[in-house]
Amino acid sequence: MGNTLLEFKNLVTEFRTEGTSVKAVKGISFTLNRGETIGIVGESGSGKSVTSLSAMRLIPNPPGEITGGEIIFHQKDGTATDLLKISEEEMRVFRGNDIAMIFQEPMTSLNPVFTCGNQVVEAIMLHQKLNKKQAKELTIKLFEEVQLPDPERIFRTYPHQISGGQKQRVMIAMAMSCQPSVLIADEPTTALDVTVQKTILQLMQKLQTERDMGIMFITHDLGVIAELADKVVVMYKGDIVEQGNVWDIFSNPQHPYTKGLLACRPPLDKRYTFLPTVSDFMKTDENGKIIENNISVEEFTKDLAIPLSERENKHKELYSKEPILQIKNLKTYFPIRNGFFGGISEYVRAVDNITFDVYPGETLGLVGESGCGKTTTGRTIIRLEEPTEGEMIYKGKDIAKMNTKELREFRKEVQIIFQDPYSSLNPRMTIGNAIMEPMQVHSILDNDEQRKKRVEDLLTRVNLDPSHFYRYPHEFSGGQRQRIGIARALAVNPKFIICDESVSALDVSVQAQVLNLLNELKEEFGLTYIFISHDLSVVKYMSDRMVVMQAGQIEEMGDADQIYNQPGTEYTKKLINAIPEGKLEDIKRHLERKGVKVG
């Protein structure tokens, strides 16, 4: 037991609402040791975040309550404490000092009215006997340690003035300020670019090695776990369905759910006709009991790869046509205004002189880090942002010069699926009416009765139930809301759809379902896509050609497979190298660095 840090024994956490009780965690057990990283993996609703909040005693009561089990914390002096049996006052001593947590969304975890530095100072003064001056010195030292640029400046800035990756580093600095024994990281890199994600993961590994911490790393992405974890705990609907060392889980997964999670990530070295999903490996009976499926990931995917010759023939036909959209020297600048009278001091060059064509039936991928200009490009094409200069020719007409009537007709043909489906849906409007509204605006079909029937058909087509017509956005999961956004885009019979980070916030299994759906709809309705994402593996899987953007300009452009296999610029190489692939050779290297022999 000398190496044991945290033991979970038969933990049960329930949520009670309106007379019903839901067990979010159903009697789970596992152990975290010093200097070890446990990856807790599962989809939304699997209970992984509830497990971490239970360890911190942060379950909101009501409606939640820990109703069974033990969470035992072992201190270096041999003292063992059941965290579920101590008072809230005693728990505050452990929380922050011994067990720290990094939350999924740093913007909601940081107070917008205090500077980043003052928030870390407050945490230090709360837990350690330091005065304000000493706490400030320690904060700046921590900011240096987490590799924040210009720590003195970051100390004085407010959360909204720094990037997502920098906010996450501030949260890590705060978590590390009291040198905890256990660090719980709940999806800390989900919303970050792959390059930023890689530096955050490397930083966490460095801090762990220096301080001999135990890390509970919660994520839905097995690729991230492969390069970080020593052990893996796979959760499904509140239960642990499989746990073991990272090599065994990746090289020989036993449970069909684990196989499904491993299979549904877009492969980088080949193209599949469709992405496998969890349901391909795991069937359930009428009682919800899992029916075992003995097929391996390799067996299932062996015939899914698209032959190179088939792809080449498709591209010959695709690029023999005239472009449907021509972007010529496009610039979109945003003015920065200063002073009382709001004079323009300079411009943010969000899109800075870019040129490319899109062909009918093509999926053109736009990829790059946050701030590269890819979303502004998409929004400018549909005139949600006004271009500063350049031409956008759609079917022979310049979009920038279209009058109101022409623009309305254009927007009927060219639709956009937004990144956050919840904020793009009216919370007061049923999803049926949200899908029907653009049909009413564009006078599609003769009356609302016909439109309602069309909406029900569209809901069926995106794998939702027609009876969902009268439900509101808050009643759906993230993946379901994204399908609603797709149905709304299809309602006006478009020819061209801009998908703006449309799968970035989804679990890998739900992401695979949505990507498959987009490809099916493309074939069925003869659609053309611009597919925007910071995730190069997803863009490569979806795209015929790829445009890599940086700082508002095009770094390189060409066949998606060719760019991946032979990147032409250092920036593209950096993006590719940052993708966590979860290959067995990467896991082997990671474990051997820690002195663990495998294979």
Protein Blocks (a to p, Z undefined) as FASTA:
>chain_A
ZZpmbdcehiacdddeehiacdfbghiacdddehiacdddddehilmmmmmmmmnopacc
dfbdcfedcdddddfkopacdfklpcfklmmmmnojlmccddfblmlmpcfkbcfklmmm
mmmmmmpccdfklmmmmmmmmmmmnopghkllmmmpcfklpcfklmmmmmmmmmmmnopa
bdcdehkllmpcfklmmmmmmmmmmmmmmnopacddddfbfklmmmmpmbdcddeehiaf
bgcdfklmmmmcfbfklmmmmmmpccfkbccfbdcdfklmmccdfkopacddfbdfklmm
mmmpccfklmmmmmmmmmmpccfbdcehiacdddddedjkopafbdcdfbgoiaddddeh
iacdddddehilmmmmmmmmnopaccfbdcddeehiafklpcfklmmmmmmmpccddfbl
mlmpcfkbcfklmmmmmmmmnogajbfklmmmmmmmmmmmnopafklmmpcfklpcfklm
mmmmmmmmmmnopabdcdehklmmgcfklmmmmmmmmmmmmmmnopacddddfblklmmm
mpmbdcddeehiafbgcdfklmmmmccbfklmmmmmmpcghpaklmmmmmmmnopaeZZ
